[in-house]
Amino acid sequence: MKMYLIVTREEVVRIPPEQLTENVDEVVEMLTQQNFEGKIGRNGGLTVLTTNIERLGEGRIVHGDGAVYQGVKYDALIFIPELQEIVHGTVCEMLRFGAFVRFGPLDGLLHISQVMDDRIDVDVSNSRLMGKDSKRDLKVGDDARARVVAVSINERSPRESKIGLTMRQPSLGKFEWIEEDIRGEGPKKPKKKKKGKKGKKKGKKPGP
């Protein structure tokens, strides 16, 4: 499933009394954008953009409330992170336990154990992770390809959603690493030493 979708929705917006004298269509468009963009919808997707906004009939008044409740119809561009999806993103923050990668409107956590098949040194002062044997490094601003391995969406605060990523699979990682691997210039994995057969202990020669 693709992470970006366009869906048509019908909702209701509340037009405050002080805005009833303004251009209704402009007010409805502004309120629709304010109320739904950047929010998690009923299908669990984050609404990135609302377009083609139009009023549905006449608004209604609720007793005791001077506002008008107006039905609206609009197209929404939504973002739904899916498990096992491949994403292209940019490293936006480096911490001791890993890096945050921004893809689309959200950030995913690339834990230090999921960066590469190597032991890793953390260089916090230079915002960099470096492989001890491969000497490959990952720093803020690098572009990379990763796979989504965990998704926990925070509906109240989408920015605090927890999305786990990994780059420890073929064709994943910093784009420079992928290109090196294609050219056969990537770090060579050390060959495992074959265990030799233990020789039999020599016994004492029998006496004459």
FIPA-85053 format. One record per residue (C-alpha): residue in three letters; residue number from 1; x, z, y. Coordinates in nm, 4 decimals, always signed. Each point is the difference from the previous one (the first is absolute). Example, Ala and Ser with C-alpha at 12.3 -4.5 7.8 and 13.67 -1.06 7.14 Angstrom:
2
<atom ALA,1,<+1.2300,+0.7800,-0.4500>>,
<atom SER,2,<+0.1370,-0.0660,+0.3440>>,
This chain:
208
<atom MET,1,<+0.0000,+0.0000,+0.0000>>,
<atom LYS,2,<+0.1294,-0.0860,+0.3466>>,
<atom MET,3,<+0.0537,+0.2907,+0.2357>>,
<atom TYR,4,<-0.1505,-0.1801,+0.3007>>,
<atom LEU,5,<-0.3666,-0.0958,-0.0083>>,
<atom ILE,6,<-0.2608,-0.1138,+0.2520>>,
<atom VAL,7,<-0.3427,+0.1503,-0.0525>>,
<atom THR,8,<-0.3247,-0.0072,+0.1992>>,
<atom ARG,9,<-0.1505,+0.3370,+0.0870>>,
<atom GLU,10,<-0.3064,+0.1400,+0.1703>>,
<atom GLU,11,<+0.0289,+0.3344,+0.1782>>,
<atom VAL,12,<-0.1541,+0.1958,+0.2872>>,
<atom VAL,13,<+0.1762,+0.0969,+0.3233>>,
<atom ARG,14,<-0.1150,+0.2579,+0.2541>>,
<atom ILE,15,<-0.0123,-0.1261,+0.3586>>,
<atom PRO,16,<+0.0307,+0.3023,+0.2362>>,
<atom PRO,17,<-0.2535,+0.0256,+0.2861>>,
<atom GLU,18,<+0.2683,-0.0571,+0.2660>>,
<atom GLN,19,<+0.0850,-0.3401,-0.1495>>,
<atom LEU,20,<-0.3543,-0.1346,-0.0243>>,
<atom THR,21,<+0.0275,-0.1673,+0.3423>>,
<atom GLU,22,<+0.3079,-0.2009,-0.1055>>,
<atom ASN,23,<+0.0117,-0.3329,-0.1832>>,
<atom VAL,24,<-0.1489,+0.0912,-0.3386>>,
<atom ASP,25,<+0.1917,-0.2557,-0.2064>>,
<atom GLU,26,<+0.3342,+0.1083,+0.1485>>,
<atom VAL,27,<-0.0810,+0.3674,-0.0559>>,
<atom VAL,28,<-0.1075,-0.0631,-0.3610>>,
<atom GLU,29,<+0.3207,-0.1930,-0.0701>>,
<atom MET,30,<+0.2165,+0.2765,+0.1472>>,
<atom LEU,31,<-0.1844,+0.2764,-0.1885>>,
<atom THR,32,<+0.0196,-0.1908,-0.3294>>,
<atom GLN,33,<+0.3766,-0.0346,+0.0369>>,
<atom GLN,34,<+0.0412,+0.3664,+0.0960>>,
<atom ASN,35,<-0.2225,+0.1310,-0.2801>>,
<atom PHE,36,<+0.1251,-0.2058,-0.2935>>,
<atom GLU,37,<+0.3501,-0.1368,+0.0593>>,
<atom GLY,38,<+0.2681,+0.2212,-0.1518>>,
<atom LYS,39,<-0.2594,+0.1784,-0.2152>>,
<atom ILE,40,<-0.0592,+0.0066,-0.3761>>,
<atom GLY,41,<-0.3213,-0.1768,-0.0988>>,
<atom ARG,42,<-0.2413,+0.0599,-0.2870>>,
<atom ASN,43,<+0.2073,-0.2131,-0.2397>>,
<atom GLY,44,<+0.3144,+0.2032,+0.0657>>,
<atom GLY,45,<+0.1638,-0.2726,+0.2091>>,
<atom LEU,46,<+0.1597,+0.0511,+0.3408>>,
<atom THR,47,<-0.1715,-0.2099,+0.2694>>,
<atom VAL,48,<+0.2751,-0.1775,+0.1898>>,
<atom LEU,49,<-0.2085,-0.2232,+0.2267>>,
<atom THR,50,<-0.3663,-0.0657,+0.0881>>,
<atom THR,51,<-0.1110,-0.3465,+0.1175>>,
<atom ASN,52,<-0.3146,-0.2102,+0.0497>>,
<atom ILE,53,<-0.1915,+0.3064,+0.1163>>,
<atom GLU,54,<-0.3707,-0.0528,+0.0730>>,
<atom ARG,55,<-0.3055,+0.2162,+0.0604>>,
<atom LEU,56,<-0.2752,+0.0263,-0.2590>>,
<atom GLY,57,<-0.3362,+0.0095,+0.1766>>,
<atom GLU,58,<-0.0853,+0.2665,+0.2566>>,
<atom GLY,59,<+0.1557,+0.3430,+0.0045>>,
<atom ARG,60,<-0.2009,+0.3145,-0.0720>>,
<atom ILE,61,<-0.0316,+0.3284,+0.1822>>,
<atom VAL,62,<+0.0070,+0.3379,-0.1741>>,
<atom HIS,63,<-0.2159,+0.2783,+0.1400>>,
<atom GLY,64,<+0.2088,+0.2464,+0.1994>>,
<atom ASP,65,<+0.2930,-0.2399,+0.0347>>,
<atom GLY,66,<+0.0291,-0.2303,+0.3006>>,
<atom ALA,67,<+0.2272,-0.2415,-0.1856>>,
<atom VAL,68,<-0.0992,-0.3247,-0.1691>>,
<atom TYR,69,<+0.0875,-0.0597,-0.3649>>,
<atom GLN,70,<+0.0809,-0.3666,-0.0435>>,
<atom GLY,71,<+0.0366,-0.1851,-0.3299>>,
<atom VAL,72,<+0.3035,-0.2293,-0.0133>>,
<atom LYS,73,<+0.1337,-0.2636,-0.2357>>,
<atom TYR,74,<+0.3684,-0.0901,-0.0098>>,
<atom ASP,75,<+0.2820,-0.1403,-0.2108>>,
<atom ALA,76,<+0.2681,+0.2523,-0.0958>>,
<atom LEU,77,<+0.3561,-0.0673,-0.1082>>,
<atom ILE,78,<+0.0703,+0.2803,-0.2465>>,
<atom PHE,79,<+0.3162,+0.1135,-0.1741>>,
<atom ILE,80,<-0.0211,+0.1472,-0.3521>>,
<atom PRO,81,<+0.3307,+0.1026,-0.1634>>,
<atom GLU,82,<-0.0199,-0.0706,-0.3737>>,
<atom LEU,83,<+0.2011,+0.1501,-0.2846>>,
<atom GLN,84,<+0.2738,-0.2314,-0.1351>>,
<atom GLU,85,<-0.0294,-0.2269,+0.3051>>,
<atom ILE,86,<+0.3264,-0.1517,+0.1288>>,
<atom VAL,87,<+0.0550,+0.0667,+0.3716>>,
<atom HIS,88,<+0.2492,-0.1214,+0.2596>>,
<atom GLY,89,<+0.0860,+0.2594,+0.2605>>,
<atom THR,90,<+0.2574,+0.1415,+0.2402>>,
<atom VAL,91,<+0.1783,+0.3342,-0.0336>>,
<atom CYS,92,<-0.1281,+0.2020,+0.2965>>,
<atom GLU,93,<+0.1273,+0.3526,-0.0708>>,
<atom MET,94,<+0.2737,+0.1603,-0.2088>>,
<atom LEU,95,<-0.0101,+0.3528,-0.1395>>,
<atom ARG,96,<+0.2064,+0.1987,-0.2496>>,
<atom PHE,97,<-0.2558,-0.0588,-0.2755>>,
<atom GLY,98,<-0.0471,-0.3715,+0.0604>>,
<atom ALA,99,<-0.1212,-0.2639,+0.2438>>,
<atom PHE,100,<-0.3324,-0.1019,+0.1512>>,
<atom VAL,101,<-0.0768,-0.3710,-0.0144>>,
<atom ARG,102,<-0.2601,-0.1486,+0.2346>>,
<atom PHE,103,<-0.2130,-0.2772,-0.1459>>,
<atom GLY,104,<-0.3130,-0.1105,+0.1776>>,
<atom PRO,105,<-0.1611,+0.2872,+0.1920>>,
<atom LEU,106,<+0.1256,+0.2794,-0.2292>>,
<atom ASP,107,<+0.3278,+0.1547,-0.1187>>,
<atom GLY,108,<+0.1054,+0.0518,-0.3608>>,
<atom LEU,109,<+0.2505,+0.2540,-0.1307>>,
<atom LEU,110,<+0.2984,-0.1331,-0.1896>>,
<atom HIS,111,<+0.1320,+0.3133,-0.1706>>,
<atom ILE,112,<+0.3762,+0.0196,-0.0391>>,
<atom SER,113,<-0.0417,-0.0291,-0.3765>>,
<atom GLN,114,<-0.1821,-0.3340,+0.0411>>,
<atom VAL,115,<+0.2472,-0.1817,+0.2265>>,
<atom MET,116,<+0.2459,-0.1439,-0.2536>>,
<atom ASP,117,<+0.1570,+0.0496,-0.3419>>,
<atom ASP,118,<+0.2929,+0.1961,+0.1374>>,
<atom ARG,119,<+0.0976,+0.3430,+0.1186>>,
<atom ILE,120,<-0.0721,+0.0265,+0.3713>>,
<atom ASP,121,<+0.1773,+0.1585,+0.2956>>,
<atom VAL,122,<-0.2178,+0.0950,+0.2987>>,
<atom ASP,123,<+0.1478,-0.0704,+0.3440>>,
<atom VAL,124,<-0.2582,+0.1606,+0.2290>>,
<atom SER,125,<+0.2075,-0.0389,+0.3179>>,
<atom ASN,126,<+0.0024,-0.3787,-0.0454>>,
<atom SER,127,<-0.3502,-0.0152,-0.1555>>,
<atom ARG,128,<+0.1384,-0.1580,-0.3157>>,
<atom LEU,129,<-0.0110,+0.0313,-0.3790>>,
<atom MET,130,<+0.2983,-0.1326,-0.1949>>,
<atom GLY,131,<+0.0593,-0.0608,-0.3698>>,
<atom LYS,132,<+0.3125,+0.1773,-0.1199>>,
<atom ASP,133,<+0.1045,-0.2697,-0.2473>>,
<atom SER,134,<-0.1681,-0.3158,+0.1350>>,
<atom LYS,135,<+0.0813,+0.0803,+0.3673>>,
<atom ARG,136,<-0.3352,-0.1515,+0.0923>>,
<atom ASP,137,<-0.1641,+0.1678,+0.2970>>,
<atom LEU,138,<-0.3514,+0.0299,+0.1382>>,
<atom LYS,139,<-0.0553,+0.0866,+0.3644>>,
<atom VAL,140,<-0.2681,+0.0042,+0.2708>>,
<atom GLY,141,<-0.0955,-0.3543,+0.0984>>,
<atom ASP,142,<+0.0757,-0.1551,-0.3404>>,
<atom ASP,143,<-0.2634,-0.2283,-0.1533>>,
<atom ALA,144,<-0.0819,+0.0618,-0.3649>>,
<atom ARG,145,<-0.2364,-0.0830,-0.2832>>,
<atom ALA,146,<-0.1619,+0.2834,-0.1949>>,
<atom ARG,147,<-0.2819,+0.0747,-0.2424>>,
<atom VAL,148,<-0.2853,+0.2452,+0.0651>>,
<atom VAL,149,<+0.0022,+0.2701,-0.2692>>,
<atom ALA,150,<-0.2248,+0.2689,+0.1524>>,
<atom VAL,151,<-0.2900,-0.0037,+0.2485>>,
<atom SER,152,<-0.1758,+0.2978,+0.1587>>,
<atom ILE,153,<-0.2016,-0.0972,+0.3093>>,
<atom ASN,154,<-0.0773,+0.2638,+0.2645>>,
<atom GLU,155,<-0.3396,-0.1038,+0.1394>>,
<atom ARG,156,<+0.0109,+0.2406,+0.2961>>,
<atom SER,157,<+0.3538,-0.0955,+0.1020>>,
<atom PRO,158,<+0.1013,-0.3374,-0.1503>>,
<atom ARG,159,<+0.3531,+0.0281,+0.1377>>,
<atom GLU,160,<+0.0518,+0.3035,-0.2233>>,
<atom SER,161,<-0.0923,-0.1909,-0.3158>>,
<atom LYS,162,<+0.2542,+0.0301,-0.2806>>,
<atom ILE,163,<+0.1224,-0.3264,-0.1499>>,
<atom GLY,164,<+0.2864,+0.0048,-0.2495>>,
<atom LEU,165,<+0.2377,-0.2957,-0.0391>>,
<atom THR,166,<+0.2769,-0.1052,-0.2379>>,
<atom MET,167,<+0.2801,-0.2556,+0.0195>>,
<atom ARG,168,<+0.1485,+0.0729,-0.3440>>,
<atom GLN,169,<-0.1260,-0.3153,-0.1667>>,
<atom PRO,170,<+0.1274,-0.3612,-0.0212>>,
<atom SER,171,<-0.0473,-0.2085,+0.3179>>,
<atom LEU,172,<-0.0714,+0.3091,+0.2092>>,
<atom GLY,173,<+0.2173,+0.1645,+0.2640>>,
<atom LYS,174,<+0.1641,-0.0858,+0.3270>>,
<atom PHE,175,<-0.0228,-0.3775,+0.0528>>,
<atom GLU,176,<+0.3799,-0.0296,+0.0198>>,
<atom TRP,177,<+0.0282,+0.1640,-0.3445>>,
<atom ILE,178,<-0.2537,-0.2406,-0.1488>>,
<atom GLU,179,<+0.1904,-0.3005,+0.1367>>,
<atom GLU,180,<+0.3293,+0.1387,-0.1365>>,
<atom ASP,181,<-0.1565,+0.0493,-0.3430>>,
<atom ILE,182,<-0.1328,-0.3585,+0.0000>>,
<atom ARG,183,<+0.3513,-0.1286,+0.0766>>,
<atom GLY,184,<+0.1437,+0.2249,-0.2691>>,
<atom GLU,185,<+0.1952,+0.2008,+0.2555>>,
<atom GLY,186,<-0.1732,+0.3327,-0.0594>>,
<atom PRO,187,<+0.1806,+0.3081,-0.1298>>,
<atom LYS,188,<+0.0824,-0.0149,-0.3674>>,
<atom LYS,189,<-0.1375,+0.2740,-0.2183>>,
<atom PRO,190,<+0.2733,+0.1830,-0.1875>>,
<atom LYS,191,<+0.0069,-0.0840,-0.3687>>,
<atom LYS,192,<-0.0787,+0.2829,-0.2353>>,
<atom LYS,193,<+0.2871,+0.0932,-0.2228>>,
<atom LYS,194,<-0.0693,-0.0516,-0.3646>>,
<atom LYS,195,<+0.0377,+0.3093,-0.2035>>,
<atom GLY,196,<+0.2579,-0.0516,-0.2732>>,
<atom LYS,197,<-0.0534,+0.1206,-0.3521>>,
<atom LYS,198,<+0.1616,+0.3298,-0.0663>>,
<atom GLY,199,<+0.2692,-0.0332,-0.2631>>,
<atom LYS,200,<-0.0050,+0.2185,-0.3064>>,
<atom LYS,201,<+0.2262,+0.2952,+0.0118>>,
<atom LYS,202,<+0.3010,-0.0435,-0.2181>>,
<atom GLY,203,<+0.0182,+0.2658,-0.2668>>,
<atom LYS,204,<+0.3118,+0.1502,-0.1444>>,
<atom LYS,205,<+0.1704,-0.2025,-0.2639>>,
<atom PRO,206,<-0.0414,+0.1565,-0.3453>>,
<atom GLY,207,<+0.3118,+0.1646,-0.1334>>,
<atom PRO,208,<+0.2008,-0.1355,-0.2917>>,
